[in-house]
Amino acid sequence: MAIALYMDVHIPQAITDQLRRRGVDVLTAFDDNAQELLDDQLLLRTTQLNRVLFTQDIQFRVLAETWQAEGKQFFGLIFGHQLGGTIGQYVTDLELIAKVSEPEEWINAVEYVPFK
């Protein structure tokens, strides 16, 4: 079973567009009218929707790792540093994650992309 992704507000539209063309279920914060939510509220929102959040915001990554340490449940976060890869690398890695992951694998998980 594939997983659904949720794009944080700063993710380039090109990544979202390419993933959708490849058949990945993607919702953006803008699509969800959630672009004004604080990070903790957005992480709760993605958990309610059972979607793994992709972000390039390092503070968001820190928040998710803090929640991991505290045992506070969330549905998963994928972090990709803005300078860490190309749009193509992010699309390839996110497509792989979305198509081969199982939802239960993502509970309280934090993953880094691009894969090296």
C-alpha positions in Angstrom: 0.0 0.0 0.0 1.3 3.4 -0.9 1.5 6.4 1.4 0.2 9.9 0.8 2.5 12.9 1.1 1.9 16.4 2.4 4.1 19.3 1.2 5.2 22.1 3.6 4.7 25.6 2.3 8.2 26.2 1.1 8.5 23.1 -1.1 9.1 24.0 -4.8 6.0 23.5 -6.9 8.1 21.6 -9.4 8.5 18.7 -6.9 4.8 18.5 -6.3 3.9 18.6 -10.0 6.4 15.9 -10.9 5.2 13.6 -8.1 1.6 14.0 -9.2 2.6 13.2 -12.8 4.1 10.0 -11.4 0.9 9.0 -9.7 1.9 10.0 -6.1 -0.9 11.2 -3.8 0.3 14.7 -2.8 -1.5 17.4 -0.9 0.1 20.8 -0.2 -0.4 23.1 2.7 -1.8 25.6 0.2 -4.3 23.0 -1.2 -5.3 22.4 2.4 -5.6 26.1 3.3 -3.1 25.4 6.1 -0.3 27.7 5.0 -0.7 29.8 8.1 -0.5 27.0 10.7 2.4 26.9 13.1 4.7 23.9 12.7 3.3 21.9 15.6 -0.3 22.5 14.3 0.7 21.4 10.8 2.4 18.3 12.1 -0.9 17.5 14.0 -2.8 18.2 10.8 -0.8 15.8 8.7 -1.2 13.2 11.4 -5.0 13.6 11.3 -4.8 13.1 7.5 -2.5 10.1 7.7 0.0 11.9 5.4 3.8 12.0 5.7 5.1 15.6 5.7 7.9 16.6 3.4 9.7 19.8 4.6 13.0 21.6 4.0 12.6 23.6 7.2 15.3 22.5 9.7 13.2 23.8 12.6 10.4 21.5 11.6 12.9 18.6 11.6 13.9 19.5 15.1 10.3 19.6 16.2 9.6 16.1 14.9 12.8 14.8 16.5 11.7 16.4 19.8 8.3 14.7 19.5 10.1 11.4 18.8 12.1 11.8 22.0 9.0 12.8 24.0 6.9 9.9 22.6 4.4 12.3 21.1 2.8 10.6 18.1 2.9 12.0 14.6 2.5 10.4 11.2 6.1 10.9 9.9 8.3 13.5 8.5 10.8 13.6 5.6 13.4 16.2 5.7 15.5 17.4 2.7 17.9 20.3 3.2 17.3 23.1 0.6 20.9 22.8 -0.6 21.1 19.0 -0.2 19.8 17.9 -3.5 18.2 18.7 -6.8 14.6 18.7 -7.6 15.1 15.5 -9.6 16.7 13.8 -6.6 13.9 14.8 -4.3 11.3 13.6 -6.8 12.9 10.3 -7.3 13.4 9.6 -3.6 9.9 10.8 -2.6 8.3 8.7 -5.3 10.2 5.6 -4.1 9.2 6.3 -0.5 5.5 6.9 -1.4 5.2 3.8 -3.5 7.0 1.2 -1.5 6.3 2.4 2.1 3.6 1.1 4.4 1.7 3.6 6.5 2.6 1.9 9.8 6.3 2.3 9.0 5.9 6.1 9.3 4.5 6.5 12.7 6.9 8.7 14.6 9.6 8.3 11.9 11.9 11.0 10.5 13.8 10.3 7.3 16.3 12.3 5.4 16.5 12.8 1.6 18.1 12.7 -0.9 19.4 9.2 -0.4 23.1 9.0 -1.0 
